[in-house]
Amino acid sequence: MSGLRVIPTWRHGQERLYVYGEDGRNVAWYDRDTSRVNLLTEVYREAVLDALRPFVVGHVTVGPPPVPTPAELARLSLHPDDDLAPNRPGEALLIALDRAPAPQRRLRGDPRRRALAAQQLVGGALDGLEGAGWRVLHSVPLPGGSHVHHLLIGPGGLFALHVLPAHRQRIRVGDPMVTAGRGEPEPLLLRVRADASRASFALTAEVRAGLVVVEPTALDVQAQPRGVTLLTDAELPGLARTGGLLKPADVEALHAMARDRGTWERV
């Protein structure tokens, strides 16, 4: 078959070279990460290899596309509007600020912006764990207008993480009360545990509650929180060293379930 075109494309963070026929149909693709040429039909085998020869380095495997896993099938069937995976850290706050910006003459900074900066910092650190086999979803919506700031799924289990901005503040943690600086104590740990409980119900799996305190001057734990993992943003990379609870296939299956907006509609 003559007239094949090779077009490079980025999909899901991976570079692929797609091979198209004269009629515009896709006949094969080359995945650089796996060094595999996936043929949609053996009829074009030699023509496809000739077209890809300038781009291929070293030994490659040639054959039909691998059978999709259940997690991949779930992702492929998910409507884009219902897919939470593209959510940015602080997605709910970004939308709120876009719809209702703070008054320009406000003497003190908009607390939503401080919360957004904290969630973006934590989100960036969590995204960096993907190389260690973790998956993360940001700003997972719950009925009633609440959000799980970050849902982390990986070898060490599942965590529903709530972010507390504490730049240049002393944080005192009791149970369930949390006090930031000179502010009034708030029963924040009740919400943290409730969000994790709702996530456990939605995913039919144990989800541990976590409170991430961002950039505090000091963290005074007066009473160890019951059932809540307490850590600062500087301690987030340590989560990558936990493991032994979930296999990679389980991580992918739970991530596929969690990224579906419909999973969270009845919790």
Number of C-alpha atoms within 10 A of each C-alpha: 11 11 11 21 16 20 11 12 12 9 8 5 7 10 14 19 20 20 23 18 17 11 8 10 10 16 19 25 23 26 17 16 9 9 15 19 25 22 21 15 12 14 11 17 18 11 14 27 18 12 16 21 10 8 11 17 10 5 8 14 12 15 15 14 14 7 8 10 12 13 17 14 12 15 19 12 8 16 10 12 9 12 16 18 20 12 14 16 25 26 20 20 17 15 11 12 15 10 9 8 12 14 9 8 7 8 7 6 12 14 11 16 15 15 18 20 17 23 27 19 16 25 23 12 16 24 16 15 20 15 9 12 16 23 23 21 24 27 23 25 17 18 10 8 7 13 17 21 24 23 27 25 24 28 21 19 21 28 24 28 26 26 24 22 21 22 16 13 18 17 23 17 23 20 17 18 17 21 18 20 17 9 10 9 15 15 14 18 23 13 14 22 23 13 25 25 18 18 27 19 16 18 16 10 13 14 24 22 26 25 22 22 23 23 18 18 13 14 18 13 14 12 12 13 17 12 13 20 15 18 15 17 21 13 12 15 12 10 17 18 10 11 13 9 12 16 15 12 12 16 22 21 17 20 24 22 17 23 24 21 18 13 16 19 12 10 14
